[in-house]
Amino acid sequence: LVYVMFATLLLFIPGLFADWVFEIGKKKQFCVLEGSSVKVSCSFSIKNDGIKEVFFFNTNNKMKWKDTTIPESVSEDEEYYGRLQRSGVAGGGYREMLVITDLRPTDSGDYKCKMNTYTSGWKNSEYGSTVDVTGLKVRSNPDTVQEGQRVTLTCDTKCTLSGNSNPTYIWYKNGQRLTNLRTINNSLYLDSFSTMDSGSYTCVVNDIHSPALCLLDNCWDVRYNKTICAIEGSSVDLPLILTCDSDANPPVDKYIWYKRNGSAVSVLQGETKRYINSAVSLKDQYFCEAHNKIGAQNSTWDIVEDVTQSPLMISVLVVVAVLTTGTLLVFGYYILKRRHHRESQLRADTQTLHSDTQRGHSVRSHVSTTIVNESESRENIYADPDEYVNVQDDTYTALQGDPGHSAYNTMTKRTSP
């Protein structure tokens, strides 16, 4: 114990030895899946210097540095926010480790260390760790599939995956896991392709899903950025760019974006595959919906981790139902009010007509009334003459008004032929 304490003390007391050695070891290469994690490290032994600061940098990001000759820490790069974990281990030297989570293609590059000591200043590591981030992609052989052919589906990566010489490949068709088909390594074999085999195929490695490959069917797959990680209580003042990709057949006509904050769900403006939002709250959740001539399909999860699509979709449907019901009620009320107004106007016109007829002031109204009465009694025009035995007079008295008007001529009731 005394020896260990003494050795540790030496690390932080400058001037006891003449020099120090900085080591990174042999260059390491990593091929890792997009969405997974990787751990890179650098090791060094110190003979006389205490460590003041150590950081990692990615040589592929030189164009982002203020000076392309002076490396900058990845922890200062906004692209890495919320995705870095660091730790250091001492004992017979020192090892600094960096874990990068939720890997993206832009994370690919050559990672090196830069160390600052109390007396010797800054030093860069000579070697580094090369990280190559790859996605999964399903390929078909042959490219164009016909019934009766033997079809081979392969789950490809652009490099050989590190850490597992024989990864497990899981296949899905239309979202259902396939268990009764022949698979060897990263290939799925369909010996005699039929219409029953048509659909959307995906492969999965370590819970990382590939985009779908559609065979002889109208199907699509919506891809999206699943997670944005930020420290609780912090603010995000950078634009949020969301992309909704689809392999729909027929092609997508439009995209619709939805946002949920708490219980409030809103439809965002714009019907393009990319949505840019300059004001982001940590509680915002997003999902997209792709439309083509056949129908529509929304992304399976929204952007916030551990939130499934069901509550969000139900909320959207509830909002749509409420808005639709409200619109129908308003429209129904308008129709009833308009009908009531027309009936009231008709009653008012009838009363006015009756009053004017009695005073003999309206020739046009009376003529119209006469025509209506004649029409209503048309079936009685040729009635049995005996029905009119008790009629005292078969002549209508002329109406008051202009005696010269033809409408005021004396009218004699017609008799049955």
C-alpha positions as CSV (number, residue, x, y, z in Angstrom):
1,L,0.0,0.0,0.0
2,V,2.9,2.4,0.9
3,Y,4.5,1.6,-2.5
4,V,1.3,2.3,-4.4
5,M,0.8,5.6,-2.6
6,F,4.4,6.6,-3.3
7,A,4.1,5.7,-7.0
8,T,0.9,7.7,-7.3
9,L,2.6,10.7,-5.6
10,L,5.5,10.6,-8.1
11,L,3.0,11.1,-10.9
12,F,2.1,14.5,-9.6
13,I,5.4,15.8,-8.3
14,P,7.4,17.4,-11.2
15,G,11.1,17.5,-11.4
16,L,11.9,14.1,-9.8
17,F,12.9,12.6,-13.2
18,A,14.3,14.0,-16.4
19,D,11.7,12.9,-19.0
20,W,8.4,11.3,-19.6
21,V,7.0,8.9,-22.3
22,F,3.7,9.3,-24.1
23,E,2.3,6.1,-25.7
24,I,-0.8,5.2,-27.7
25,G,0.2,1.8,-28.8
26,K,-0.5,0.3,-32.2
27,K,-3.2,1.9,-34.4
28,K,-6.6,0.3,-33.8
29,Q,-9.5,0.1,-36.3
30,F,-13.1,-0.2,-35.4
31,C,-16.0,-1.0,-37.7
32,V,-19.2,-0.3,-35.8
33,L,-22.9,-0.1,-36.6
34,E,-24.7,3.2,-36.8
35,G,-26.7,3.7,-33.6
36,S,-24.4,1.6,-31.5
37,S,-21.5,2.6,-29.3
38,V,-17.7,2.5,-29.4
39,K,-14.9,2.9,-26.9
40,V,-11.5,4.4,-27.9
41,S,-8.6,4.9,-25.5
42,C,-5.0,6.2,-25.4
43,S,-2.4,5.1,-22.9
44,F,0.7,6.8,-21.7
45,S,3.3,6.4,-18.9
46,I,4.7,9.4,-17.0
47,K,8.1,9.6,-15.4
48,N,8.2,13.1,-14.2
49,D,5.1,15.0,-15.2
50,G,1.7,15.5,-13.7
51,I,-1.3,15.5,-16.1
52,K,-3.1,18.8,-16.4
53,E,-5.5,18.1,-19.2
54,V,-6.3,15.3,-21.7
55,F,-8.8,15.4,-24.6
56,F,-9.7,13.4,-27.7
57,F,-10.0,14.9,-31.2
58,N,-11.2,13.6,-34.6
59,T,-8.8,14.5,-37.4
60,N,-11.8,14.3,-39.9
61,N,-13.2,17.5,-38.2
62,K,-10.3,19.8,-39.1
63,M,-12.5,22.1,-41.1
64,K,-14.5,22.8,-38.0
65,W,-11.5,23.9,-35.9
66,K,-10.7,27.6,-35.6
67,D,-7.2,26.8,-36.8
68,T,-6.9,23.6,-38.8
69,T,-3.4,23.0,-37.3
70,I,-4.7,23.2,-33.7
71,P,-6.9,20.2,-32.7
72,E,-10.1,20.9,-30.7
73,S,-11.8,18.5,-28.3
74,V,-14.8,16.5,-29.6
75,S,-16.6,17.5,-26.4
76,E,-16.7,21.1,-27.8
77,D,-18.3,19.9,-31.0
78,E,-22.1,20.3,-31.0
79,E,-22.5,17.1,-33.1
80,Y,-21.4,15.1,-30.0
81,Y,-23.5,16.8,-27.4
82,G,-25.0,14.2,-25.0
83,R,-23.2,11.3,-26.6
84,L,-19.8,11.2,-24.8
85,Q,-18.7,9.4,-21.7
86,R,-15.1,9.8,-20.4
87,S,-13.1,8.0,-17.8
88,G,-9.4,7.6,-16.7
89,V,-7.6,4.7,-15.2
90,A,-4.2,5.0,-13.4
91,G,-1.7,2.3,-12.5
92,G,1.6,1.5,-14.2
93,G,0.8,4.5,-16.4
94,Y,-2.4,6.2,-17.3
95,R,-5.3,5.4,-19.7
96,E,-7.9,7.8,-20.9
97,M,-11.0,6.3,-22.4
98,L,-13.8,7.8,-24.4
99,V,-17.2,6.2,-25.2
100,I,-19.2,7.6,-28.1
101,T,-22.9,6.5,-28.1
102,D,-25.6,6.6,-30.7
103,L,-23.0,6.6,-33.5
104,R,-23.6,8.4,-36.7
105,P,-21.8,8.2,-40.1
106,T,-20.3,11.7,-39.4
107,D,-18.6,10.2,-36.3
108,S,-16.2,8.2,-38.6
109,G,-12.6,9.3,-38.4
110,D,-9.2,9.0,-36.8
111,Y,-9.4,9.7,-33.1
112,K,-6.3,10.8,-31.2
113,C,-5.3,12.2,-27.8
114,K,-3.9,15.5,-26.9
115,M,-2.3,15.9,-23.4
116,N,-1.2,18.9,-21.4
117,T,1.2,18.5,-18.5
118,Y,2.3,21.0,-15.9
119,T,5.8,21.3,-17.1
120,S,6.1,19.9,-20.7
121,G,3.1,21.5,-22.3
122,W,0.9,20.0,-25.0
123,K,1.7,16.7,-26.8
124,N,-0.3,14.9,-29.5
125,S,-0.4,11.1,-29.7
126,E,1.3,9.7,-32.7
127,Y,-1.2,7.0,-33.3
128,G,-4.9,6.9,-33.0
129,S,-8.0,4.8,-33.3
130,T,-9.8,4.7,-36.6
131,V,-13.6,4.5,-36.3
132,D,-15.7,3.5,-39.4
133,V,-19.5,3.8,-38.8
134,T,-21.6,1.7,-41.1
135,G,-25.3,1.0,-41.6
136,L,-27.1,-2.2,-42.4
137,K,-28.4,-2.6,-45.9
138,V,-30.5,-5.4,-47.4
139,R,-29.5,-6.4,-51.0
140,S,-31.3,-8.7,-53.3
141,N,-29.8,-11.2,-55.8
142,P,-31.0,-10.9,-58.5
143,D,-31.8,-7.2,-58.3
144,T,-35.1,-7.6,-60.2
145,V,-37.2,-10.4,-58.7
146,Q,-39.6,-12.6,-60.6
147,E,-41.8,-15.5,-59.5
148,G,-40.2,-18.9,-59.5
149,Q,-36.7,-17.5,-59.1
150,R,-34.3,-18.3,-56.3
151,V,-33.7,-15.1,-54.4
152,T,-30.9,-14.4,-51.9
153,L,-31.2,-11.5,-49.5
154,T,-28.0,-10.3,-47.9
155,C,-27.6,-8.1,-44.9
156,D,-24.5,-6.0,-45.9
157,T,-22.2,-3.6,-44.1
158,K,-19.4,-1.5,-45.8
159,C,-16.8,-3.0,-43.4
160,T,-16.4,-6.1,-41.3
161,L,-17.9,-5.5,-37.9
162,S,-15.5,-5.4,-34.9
163,G,-15.8,-7.2,-31.6
164,N,-17.9,-10.0,-32.9
165,S,-16.6,-12.3,-35.6
166,N,-20.0,-14.1,-36.0
167,P,-22.8,-11.6,-35.3
168,T,-26.4,-12.9,-35.1
169,Y,-28.6,-11.7,-38.0
170,I,-32.4,-11.6,-37.5
171,W,-34.8,-11.2,-40.4
172,Y,-38.2,-9.6,-40.5
173,K,-40.9,-9.5,-43.1
174,N,-43.6,-6.8,-42.8
175,G,-42.6,-6.3,-39.2
176,Q,-42.9,-10.0,-38.3
177,R,-39.8,-12.1,-37.4
178,L,-39.0,-14.9,-39.8
179,T,-38.1,-18.2,-38.2
180,N,-39.0,-20.9,-40.8
181,L,-36.7,-19.8,-43.7
182,R,-33.2,-20.9,-44.5
183,T,-30.5,-18.5,-43.3
184,I,-26.7,-18.8,-43.4
185,N,-24.6,-16.1,-41.8
186,N,-25.9,-12.8,-43.1
187,S,-28.0,-14.3,-46.0
188,L,-31.6,-15.3,-46.3
189,Y,-32.6,-17.7,-49.0
190,L,-36.0,-17.9,-50.9
191,D,-35.7,-21.0,-53.0
192,S,-38.8,-20.4,-55.3
193,F,-40.1,-16.9,-55.0
194,S,-43.9,-16.5,-55.1
195,T,-46.4,-13.7,-54.5
196,M,-46.7,-15.0,-50.9
197,D,-43.0,-14.0,-50.4
198,S,-43.6,-10.4,-51.5
199,G,-43.3,-7.7,-48.9
200,S,-40.9,-5.5,-46.9
201,Y,-37.7,-7.2,-45.6
202,T,-35.4,-5.9,-42.9
203,C,-32.4,-7.4,-41.1
204,V,-31.4,-6.7,-37.5
205,V,-28.0,-7.0,-35.7
206,N,-27.6,-6.1,-32.0
207,D,-31.1,-4.4,-32.1
208,I,-29.9,-2.2,-35.0
209,H,-32.5,-2.3,-37.8
210,S,-31.7,-1.9,-41.5
211,P,-33.9,0.1,-43.9
212,A,-36.5,-2.1,-45.6
213,L,-36.2,-3.7,-49.0
214,C,-39.5,-4.1,-50.8
215,L,-40.0,-7.1,-53.0
216,L,-42.9,-7.2,-55.5
217,D,-45.2,-5.2,-53.4
218,N,-46.4,-1.7,-52.6
219,C,-44.6,-1.1,-49.3
220,W,-42.4,1.5,-47.7
221,D,-40.3,2.1,-44.6
222,V,-40.2,5.4,-42.8
223,R,-36.8,6.3,-41.3
224,Y,-36.2,9.1,-38.9
225,N,-33.8,10.5,-36.2
226,K,-35.0,8.6,-33.1
227,T,-33.3,10.5,-30.3
228,I,-32.0,13.9,-29.4
229,C,-30.2,13.9,-26.1
230,A,-29.7,17.1,-24.0
231,I,-29.1,17.9,-20.4
232,E,-32.2,18.6,-18.4
233,G,-32.7,22.3,-17.8
234,S,-30.5,23.3,-20.6
235,S,-31.5,25.1,-23.8
236,V,-31.1,24.0,-27.4
237,D,-30.6,27.1,-29.6
238,L,-29.5,25.1,-32.7
239,P,-31.8,24.3,-35.6
240,L,-33.4,20.9,-35.3
241,I,-33.5,19.2,-38.7
242,L,-35.8,16.2,-39.0
243,T,-35.7,13.9,-42.1
244,C,-38.5,11.6,-43.1
245,D,-37.3,9.1,-45.7
246,S,-39.5,6.6,-47.5
247,D,-39.0,3.9,-50.1
248,A,-42.7,3.9,-51.0
249,N,-43.8,2.5,-54.3
250,P,-45.6,4.4,-55.8
251,P,-43.4,7.3,-54.6
252,V,-44.5,9.6,-51.8
253,D,-46.6,12.6,-52.8
254,K,-46.3,14.5,-49.5
255,Y,-45.1,14.3,-45.9
256,I,-46.9,15.6,-42.9
257,W,-45.1,16.4,-39.6
258,Y,-46.7,16.3,-36.2
259,K,-45.5,17.7,-32.9
260,R,-46.6,16.9,-29.4
261,N,-45.8,18.9,-26.3
262,G,-47.6,17.5,-23.3
263,S,-51.2,16.8,-24.4
264,A,-51.1,19.4,-27.2
265,V,-50.7,17.9,-30.7
266,S,-50.2,20.2,-33.7
267,V,-49.7,19.7,-37.4
268,L,-46.5,21.5,-38.6
269,Q,-46.4,23.6,-41.7
270,G,-44.8,22.3,-44.9
271,E,-45.2,19.0,-46.6
272,T,-41.6,18.2,-47.4
273,K,-39.4,15.3,-46.2
274,R,-37.1,17.7,-44.2
275,Y,-38.5,19.8,-41.4
276,I,-36.3,22.5,-39.8
277,N,-37.3,23.9,-36.4
278,S,-35.3,26.8,-34.9
279,A,-37.1,26.7,-31.5
280,V,-36.9,23.4,-29.7
281,S,-38.2,22.4,-26.3
282,L,-36.9,19.3,-24.5
283,K,-40.5,18.0,-24.2
284,D,-41.2,18.2,-27.9
285,Q,-42.0,14.9,-29.6
286,Y,-42.2,14.5,-33.4
287,F,-43.3,12.0,-35.9
288,C,-43.9,12.1,-39.7
289,E,-46.5,10.6,-42.0
290,A,-45.7,9.6,-45.6
291,H,-48.5,9.7,-48.2
292,N,-48.7,8.2,-51.6
293,K,-51.6,7.2,-54.0
294,I,-52.3,4.1,-52.1
295,G,-52.5,5.4,-48.6
296,A,-50.4,6.8,-45.7
297,Q,-48.1,5.4,-43.0
298,N,-46.5,7.2,-40.0
299,S,-43.1,6.6,-38.4
300,T,-43.2,3.8,-35.8
301,W,-41.8,5.9,-32.9
302,D,-41.6,9.5,-32.2
303,I,-38.4,11.3,-31.5
304,V,-38.2,11.0,-27.8
305,E,-36.8,7.7,-26.4
306,D,-39.1,5.2,-24.7
307,V,-42.3,6.7,-26.1
308,T,-44.3,4.4,-28.4
309,Q,-46.4,5.6,-31.3
310,S,-49.8,4.5,-29.8
311,P,-50.4,7.4,-27.4
312,L,-49.3,9.9,-29.9
313,M,-51.4,8.5,-32.7
314,I,-54.4,8.2,-30.4
315,S,-54.0,11.8,-29.4
316,V,-53.9,12.9,-33.0
317,L,-57.1,10.9,-33.8
318,V,-58.9,12.3,-30.8
319,V,-58.0,15.8,-31.8
320,V,-59.1,15.2,-35.4
321,A,-62.4,13.6,-34.1
322,V,-63.1,16.6,-31.8
323,L,-62.4,19.1,-34.6
324,T,-64.6,17.1,-37.0
325,T,-67.4,16.9,-34.5
326,G,-67.2,20.6,-33.7
327,T,-67.3,21.4,-37.4
328,L,-70.4,19.3,-38.0
329,L,-72.1,20.9,-35.0
330,V,-71.4,24.4,-36.3
331,F,-72.5,23.5,-39.9
332,G,-75.7,21.8,-38.6
333,Y,-76.5,24.9,-36.5
334,Y,-76.0,27.1,-39.5
335,I,-78.3,24.9,-41.7
336,L,-81.1,24.9,-39.0
337,K,-80.8,28.6,-38.5
338,R,-81.0,29.3,-42.2
339,R,-84.0,27.0,-42.6
340,H,-85.7,28.7,-39.7
341,H,-85.0,32.1,-41.2
342,R,-86.5,31.0,-44.6
343,E,-89.6,29.6,-42.9
344,S,-90.1,32.8,-40.9
345,Q,-89.7,34.9,-44.1
346,L,-92.2,32.7,-45.9
347,R,-94.8,33.2,-43.1
348,A,-94.2,36.9,-43.2
349,D,-94.6,37.1,-46.9
350,T,-97.8,35.0,-46.7
351,Q,-99.3,37.4,-44.1
352,T,-98.3,40.4,-46.1
353,L,-99.9,38.9,-49.2
354,H,-103.1,38.1,-47.4
355,S,-103.3,41.6,-46.0
356,D,-102.6,43.3,-49.4
357,T,-105.1,41.0,-51.2
358,Q,-107.9,42.1,-48.8
359,R,-107.1,45.8,-49.4
360,G,-106.8,45.2,-53.2
361,H,-103.4,46.9,-53.4
362,S,-101.3,44.1,-55.0
363,V,-102.3,43.0,-58.5
364,R,-99.2,40.8,-59.0
365,S,-99.6,39.1,-55.7
366,H,-103.2,38.4,-56.3
367,V,-102.6,36.9,-59.7
368,S,-100.0,34.6,-58.2
369,T,-102.4,33.6,-55.4
370,T,-105.1,32.9,-58.0
371,I,-102.8,30.6,-60.0
372,V,-101.8,28.7,-56.8
373,N,-105.4,28.2,-55.8
374,E,-106.4,27.1,-59.2
375,S,-103.5,24.6,-59.3
376,E,-104.4,23.2,-55.9
377,S,-108.0,22.7,-57.0
378,R,-107.2,21.4,-60.5
379,E,-108.7,18.0,-59.8
380,N,-112.1,19.7,-58.9
381,I,-112.4,21.7,-62.1
382,Y,-114.3,19.0,-63.8
383,A,-116.3,17.8,-60.8
384,D,-119.9,16.7,-60.8
385,P,-122.1,19.7,-61.4
386,D,-124.5,18.5,-58.8
387,E,-121.9,19.5,-56.2
388,Y,-122.6,23.1,-57.0
389,V,-126.4,23.0,-56.5
390,N,-126.2,25.2,-53.4
391,V,-123.9,27.8,-55.0
392,Q,-125.7,31.2,-54.9
393,D,-123.6,32.9,-57.6
394,D,-121.4,31.4,-60.3
395,T,-119.6,34.7,-61.0
396,Y,-116.6,36.3,-59.1
397,T,-116.9,40.0,-58.4
398,A,-114.2,42.1,-60.0
399,L,-111.4,43.1,-57.7
400,Q,-110.6,46.7,-56.7
401,G,-107.9,48.5,-58.6
402,D,-107.4,49.5,-62.1
403,P,-110.6,48.4,-64.0
404,G,-108.7,48.4,-67.3
405,H,-106.2,45.7,-66.2
406,S,-106.9,42.3,-67.6
407,A,-106.5,40.7,-64.2
408,Y,-109.6,42.3,-63.0
409,N,-112.0,40.9,-65.6
410,T,-114.9,39.0,-64.3
411,M,-114.2,35.3,-64.2
412,T,-117.0,32.7,-64.7
413,K,-116.6,29.3,-63.1
414,R,-116.2,26.6,-65.7
415,T,-118.7,23.7,-65.8
416,S,-117.9,20.1,-66.4
417,P,-118.2,18.9,-70.1
